Amino acid sequence: MINYFKGAYGLNLLLRVHGSAIYKASVPGIISAIISILIDQVWNPVRDPENDLDHPYAVGVLVSSVSFLIIFRANFSYQRYWEACGAVHQFMGKWHDATQHTAVFHMQCKHYDGIKPPSYFDHPDLNKLNLTRDREKRRSSSLTKSELKSRRVLKSIEVVDSFSNEEVVPPQSKSLRQSRLAYTPSRLLGQGRLDGGWGLLYENDEGKSLLESGGDNDPAAEAFPSRNNAGGGFASTENGRTPSLFLQELAHLSSLCSAVALATLRNDIEGSESPLDTYHPGEPWPEADPTKLPRSEKKKILNSLRYWVGMDRTPEMRTKYNASRPLLVIGGVSENEIAFLQRAKGPSAKVTLAWNWLSEFIMREHLAGSLGNIGPPIVSRIIQFLSDGMIFYNHARKIMYIPFPFPHAQLSAFFVLVMIPAIPFMMDQYTNEVWLGAILTFLTVTCLVGLHEVARELENPFRNVPNDLPLCTLQAMFNEALITMFAGYHPDHYWDADDFTKPPKKPEQPVVIDTNKGTNGIEMKVSNLSSWPASPPPQSTLETNQTISRMEEKINKQSAEIEELRHLVEKKLRNDENMVDDMISDLQKDVHTIEQTLSS
């Protein structure tokens, strides 16, 4: 598959030769342009009307018919390409779902009762305490510019290496992470376990979380990817700690089934090399574009030339390419597995054998109790997913094994060749200049032949390198998805209900009875005060600052409201005083008027 980005007007795409339909179609286009020049110079050099075609529209009708024929084939090729792409993702998705469900059921078996996180069912009283499960309280809009920049890196689901340590500020970020996971009275959160609980299987790690242990030498810390040490991810085996044997075998069989299926899709020659290899967790993704593989410039140029002239479609070339890019399997492939796979005849038999190994393993372990107390109807869904995966594999196999119908392919190829000499005659009638006729002929033929090449490239997306599906990359992504089974339980699901339901009590002072006062005194002492439960950790500095900030905002808001009310009251009082003054003035006028009346 060719990865590309959309540059300005697509100009960045024009220089790519390997995988291009334009460059392949340019060869017939150049031949047709030469024919156009020869027609003008040899057949009709002086533009004699007697040599002109009476009705050049006949050639136009031919071109239109051939265009319809080619577009019809290209349309069905696109359908085959996307159907194959969908079928691959569907059968890999179904098998992955079945595998992950099996792993989830396995984690519920009684062997892990000692490391399971606490259950909400066992602590219904917590619902009365107004607790939340919020991981964060602070909004991004309230952060400063530097804090927001650090947060984008620290909270990214991808490991970001483009920022320096000074920009990210690791000490501050570490305190932020720890403070948000610390005990607070309003959130049901503990420090959690970054080992997914697996450390509880080891005696020296009982009750110990990764955040408490920390350090570069901590085995649990090295078992998980980080900014500084990606290691093997969840599949790390540092210091002898290996994932569950059941999960290891389950991941291997699922990876093997997918790898065998993809190997049979891209290889159509029985008896040719189709190797499998070992997948190392955490390694870079295989390149989807074969031109980006580590090769010499000379080899890359030769490959482009072979593609240009159509010499890269031989079975020998495909076999060499497949052998140089083996499909990777978690845990590798044993000699016994290879012996059985080689004994199975045909691609369907090989895939069925690998599928049977996976299905039989799941059912055998279920009957033995490895899937916990899961009911048979639920387990039947796993078998249904496995069966659905085989259906979609056969859809993909149909596209790979059944080619585009030969009669249509032959008809298209014949009339594409007919267009090479036919179009120059038509262009000779519509143009008066040699160079213009040659250019138009070249563009028209290149367009038609290029569309035909696109149809040929897409009709089998498992073989036509480099426009094939990136099966090696998809297999590697499938393997990494399987490895997440080794992660254990959710890291934030480890909390202690006693921190919220049973407030810690202060230890009583030791009572000492003086034996010198004539009694059979007994000295009562508390031998180890540190064994008493400590008081809950206070709120983090960050959360305290947030609380203070919110309180200040409320106080300022209320002060503004009080000031506004005061102004309103004063205004009201002033209005009332003015009204009283007016009334007194009116009364005085009335009294004065009455006095004058009486005196007269």
N, C-alpha and C positions, 0 to 999 in steps of 0.2 A: 504494500500500500504506500502511496506517495503522500506524505504530509506536506502541506503547503499553506501559506498564509495569503490573505487577499491584499495585495499591494495596490498601489495607485493604478487604476485601470487595468489591472492584471498584467502589467508589463514585466513583473518579476517571474512570470510563468513561461515566458517565451523562449528562454535559453535552455530549458530542460529538454534533453534529447531522449534519454532512456525512459520509456514509458509514454512518450508523446505520440499522439496520432497525427499531428501536423507533419512532423519530420518523416514519418513513414509514408504519409500520403504525398509528400512533396516529390518523391521519386516519380510516380506516375504523372504528377502535375508537370514536372520538368519535361518528361517525354512528350506529353501532349502539347506543351508550348513549342517544342522543337518542331513537331508536326505542323503546328499552325504557321510557323515561319516558312517551312518548306512549301506548304500549300501556296502561301503568298508569293514566294520567290520562284517556284518551279511551275506550279499548275496554273496560276493566274497572276503572272508578274505585271502585266499592263492593265489589269482590271478590265478584261474583255467581257462584256455582258453575256456573250455566248457561253463563257465558262462558269457563269454564276448559276447557282441553284435556283430553279424557277420558284420553288416553295420551301424556303428554309424553315418554315414552321413545322415541317415534318420532323426535323431533327429536334425541335423544341418539344414536340409531343413525346418523342423517345426519351428525352432528358427528364420530362415530368414523370413518365411512367417508372423510369429507373429510380427516381428520387423517392417515389411512393414505396417502391419495393425495398429500398435501403432503410427508409425510416421505419417501415413495418418491422424489419429485422432488428433495428436498433431499439425499438420500443420493447420488444420481447426480451432482448438481451438485458436491458435495464431491469425488467421484472425478475429475470433469473438471478441477477446480481443481488438485488435487495432481498429476495426470498432466501437466497443462500446465507446472506448476512444475518437475517432474522432467525433462520433455523439454527445456526451455530450458537448464537447468543441464547436461544431458547433451550437447547438441550444442555448447554453448560449451566444455565441458570437453574434448570430443573434438578440436575444432579447436585448442584451446589446446595439447593434448598433441602434436598433429602439428606445430604451429609450434615448440614448445620442443624437440622431438626434432630437428627440422631445424636449429635454432640450435646445439644441442649437437654435431651432426655437423659443422656448418660450423666450429666452433672447433677441430676436429681436422685441418683441412686444412693443407697444408705452408706456407701463407702465414704461419701463426702459430708456426712452429717456434722462432723467436727469442724469443718471449715466453711460451711454455708453462712451467708450473711443472716442477720436477724430478720424475722418475718413480721410484717405488719399485723398479720392475723393473730400472733401471740401477744401483741401489745395494743389492744383496742383503746386502752385508757389514754394513749397519746393523742387521740383525736380531740380530747377535751382541753388540751393545753394551748390551743391556738398556734400550733407550730406550722412552719412552712418547710418546703424542700427547695427553696430558692438557693441556687448556687451563688448568685450575685445580687446585690442590692443597688449598686451604683450604676447609673446610666452613662453611656458613652458620651452623651452631650454635656455632661458635667465635668469631663476630664480636660486637663490642660493639653496643649498641643503635643508636648513631649510625652505625657502619659498616654495620649491616644496613639501616638506612633509606636510606643512600646507595646501597648495592648494589641495592636493589629498583628504584631509579630508573635507575641506570647499566646494569643488566642486563635491563631491561625491553625486550621486543620492540616496544613502542609508545613513541613519544616522549612523555615525561611533562613537562608544563609547569606542573603544579600546585605544584611545589616551588621555593622560592627558591634562588638561588645559594649562600646561606649554608648552607642545609640540605643541599645536595648536596656541597658542598666540592669544586669543580672541580680545584684543584691536586692534592689528594690522589688524586682519582679518576683524574687523568691519569697520575700516577706508578704507580698500581695497574695501570692498563691496560698501560702500557709495561713494567712489571716482569714481568708475566705473559707478555708476548710476547718477553721478552729471552732471550738464549742461556743455557741451563743444561745442565750435563753429562748430566742424566737425561731431558730432554725434547727431542724432535725438533721444535723450534719456532724460527722466526726472527721477525724483526720484521714480516714479511708486507708485503703491498701493498694498501692500501685503494683503489687505482685498478684492481684486478682484473687488473693486468698490462698494461693498455692504454698506460700511460706509457712502456713499453719500446719502443713503436713510434716514439717521438720521440727523436731523437738526444740532445737535451739532458737527457733523463730516463733514459738507459740505466743500468740497475743501481741506480736510485734509488727508494726506497720512500717512500710518503706519510708514514710516521712519521718518516723522516729529514728530509724536506723541511719539512712542516708549514707553519704560517703562514697568515694570512688571504689572502695573495696567491698562494698555491700553486694552480695551475689544477686539479690533481687533487683537491685538498681541496674545491674548490667544485663538483666534479662529483658529489658524493654528499651525501645528506641528513644533517643533523646537528641538534643541539639549537638552533643559532643560525641556520642557513641551510639550509632544505629545498631551495630552488631547484627545478630540474627533475628532481631525483633522478638515476637512472642515465641519463636522457636529456639531461642538461645539455650545453650546447654552449659553455661558458665558454672564452674565448680561442681560439676557432676549433677546438676539439677536438670532433669529431662522432663518434658511434658508427659502427661498420662500415656501409658503404652496403648491403651484403647484408642485414644485420640490420634496418636501417631499412626497406628495401623489404618484407622478410618481415613485420615488425610491422604495416606499413601495410595490406598486402593481407589479413592475418588480421583486423585490426580492421575493415576495410571489409566483409569477408564477414559478420562477426557483426552489424555495424550494419545492413546491408541486410536480413538475415534478421529482426532484431527490428523493423525499420521495416515490413516486410510483414505481420508478425503483428498489430501494433496498428492498422494502417490497412486498413479493409475497403472503401474507396470509391476506385475507380479515377479518376484525374484530379484527386484532391485533394492538398493540400500534404502532403508527408512529407519534410521537409528533413534533410540531414546537415550536420554542422558540424565544426570543428577541435577536437581534444582537446589541451589544454595540460597536460603532465605535472605532477603535484603540486598541481593545483587541488582545491578542496574537492569532496567527493562531491555529485552532484546530489541534491536532496531527494527521498526516496521518497514522502513525504506531500505532495500538492499544496496542502494548506492551509497549509503552512509556506513556500510560495513568497512572495517579496516582492511583496505586493499590499496595496492599501488595505483598511481595515476594511470600507468600504462594499462592495467587490467580494466580500470573503469572506462577508459577510452575504447578499448576493444569491445567491452560489453555494450557500450552505446552504439558502436558501429554494427555489431551483430544484430542488435535490435532494429537499427535503421533499415538494414537490408533483409530482415526477417529470418536470420539464421539462429535465433535463440529459442526456437520452439521445438527443438529436437528432444526426443526422450532422454538422450544422454545428458543434455544440458540440464534438464529438469532434475534428473537423478543426482547429478553433482551438486546442484543447488540445495536439494533437500538434505543430502548427506552432510553438507557444510552447516546446516542449521537444524540440529536435532531438537526434538520436543523434550522438554524438561519435566521430570517426575520428582515429586517430594520423596526423598529417601532413596532415589535411584531405582534400578531394576535388577533383580537377581537373575542368576543364570537359569534357575528353575522357571521363573516367569517367562524369560525369553524362550526357553525350550518349549513351553506350552503354547506360547503365542505363535512360534514358528510352525508348530504342528497343526494349528488351526488353518484351514485352507480358505482363502478369500477374505476380503475386508470385513464382511458382515460377521463371519465366524470369529474373527479376532476381537471385534468390538463386543460381541455377545459373550465371549469368554471373560473379558475384563469386567463387563457389566455383571456377569454371574458371580464373580469373585466378590464384588462389592455387595451385591444383594444377599448372597449367602452369609457373608460375615455379619451383616446387620441383623439378620433373622436369628442366626445362631447365638449372638451375644444377647439379643432380646430375650430369647428363651432361657438363657442362663442368668438373667437378672441385671445385665449391665445397663439397661435403659430405665431402671427404676420401676416404680409402680404406675406404668403407663398402660392404659387400656388398649386392647387389640384394635378397636376402631381407629384410634389415633395412630397407631403404628402402621395401619393399612395405608394411611396417607403418604408415608414414606415410600412404600412400594409403588403407590400411584405416581409419585414424582419421578421415581426411577423409570417407571414404564413410560411416562410422558416424554422423558428425555430420549428414550430409544425411538419414539415416534418421530421426534424432531430430527434426530440423527439421520433417520431414513429419508426424511424430506431433503436434508442436505446431500445425502448420498445419491438421491434421485437426480439432483441437478448436476452432480459431478459425473455420474456414470452415464446418464442419458444426454447425448449432445444435442445441440440445436439441429432440427430435422435436416437431413442431408439434401433433399430436393430444393428446399428454399435456400440453403447455404450455397449450393452449386449454381442456382439461378442468379443469386446476387453476385457471386464472384464473376460469372460470365458477363453480365451486363455492365459491371464496373469496368471490365476490360474493354467492352465495346465503347464505353464513353470516352476512352482515351483518344481514339482517332475521330470519333463522331463530333465531339464538341468543337474541335478546331474548324471543321467545315461550317458550323453554324456561326461561330464568331467571325469567320472570314466574310460572311455576308452582312454582318451588322457593324463592322468596323472598317475604316478606310486607312488606318495606320497600322503598320506591321507591329510596332512595339505595343500598341494598345490591345490588338487582338491577342498577342502572345500573353500579355499580363492577365487579361480576362480569362483566357483559356486556362492558364495555370491556376488561378484562384478558383474557378468553377470545378475543375477536375480535382483539385486538392480538397475542396469542401466535400464533394461526393465520396471520394475514396476515403477521406478522413472519417466521415460518418460511418462508412462501412468498417473501417478499422476499429472504431470505438465499439461497434457491435461485436466484432470478433474478440476484442479484449475482455468485454464484460460478460460474455455468455458462459464462461467458466471461471468463476472467481477464485478457484482453488489452485489453478495451474499457471495462469498467465502472469508471470512475474514481469514487472514490478507492480502491476495493477491487480494483484491478488489480495485476498484478505490476510491480515497480519496474524496468522495462526500462532506463531511462536510468542508474540506479545500477548495475545489473548490467553494462552496457556500459562504464562508467567503471572498474569493478573489473577487468573483462577487459582493458582497455587498460593499466592499471597492472601487471597480471600479465605482459603481453607485454613491457613496458619492462624487466623484470628480465633479459631476454636481453642487454641492454647492459652488464650488471654485469661481464662478463669471467669470469676464473677465481676460484676460492676465495681469499680474501685470506691465509689461513693456510697455503696450499700452497707458499709460496715460502720455502725454506730452503736452506742451503748444507751439503752433505754433508761438505765438507772440514773444517768446524768440529768434526766429531765423529770422522772417520776419520784425519785428518792433524793431529796436535798441532802447534802452531806452534813453530818453532825460534828460538832467540835468535840474532841476527845476530853473526857473528864480528867481532872487532875488526880495523880496517884494519891491514894489515902494511906497514910502511914500511922500506925498505932505505936506509941512509944512503949517499949517493953520494960522501961525502968519504972513504970508506975504501978507495977505489981500485977499486971494482967498478963495473960498468955497472948502477948501482942503478935499480930500478924501484919507483916509489911506488904501492902498491895502496891504493885508497880506496873506501869505500862511499859513493857520491854521495848517496844518498837513503835514510836509515835508515827513514823513514816508510813505504817501500814494503814493508818486511818485515811479515809477518802479525803482527798484535797478538795478545797473549794473550787467551784467551776472557774475556769480561766476567764479573766475579764474580757470585755469587748476589745477587739483590736483597735489600734490607734486610728486606722483608716475609718472604721465604722464609727468611732467616737467623734472624729472630726466631721464625718457626714451628719451625725445626729446634731452636733453643735451648730453646724451650718444651717440645717433645716430649722432648728429652734430660732436662730437669729433671723432667718427669713420670716418666720411667723411673727416674731416680736416686732420687726420693722413694719410688717404689714398691719399689725394691730395698732401700732403707734400712729401710723398714717391715718387709719380709720378713726382713732380717737381724736386726733387733731382736726380732722374734717368735721366730726360731730361738734367739737368745741366751737369751731368757726360758725357752724350752723346755729348753735344755741345763742352765741353772741349776736349774730345777725338778727335772730328772732327777738332777742331782748331789746336790741336797738330799735327794731321796728315797733315793738310794743311801747317803748319809752316815747317815741315820736308820736305814736297814736294818742297816748295819755296827754302829752303836751298840747296836741291839737284840740283835744276835748276840753281841757282846762281853758285854753284860749277862747274857744267858742262859748263856754259858760260865762267867762268874764265879759265877753261882748254882750251876751244876753242880759247879764246883770246890769251892765252900764246902760243898756237900752231901756230897761225897766225903770231905772232910777231917773233917767231923763224924762220918761213918760210921766212918772209920779210928780216930779218937780214942776212940770208944766201944768 
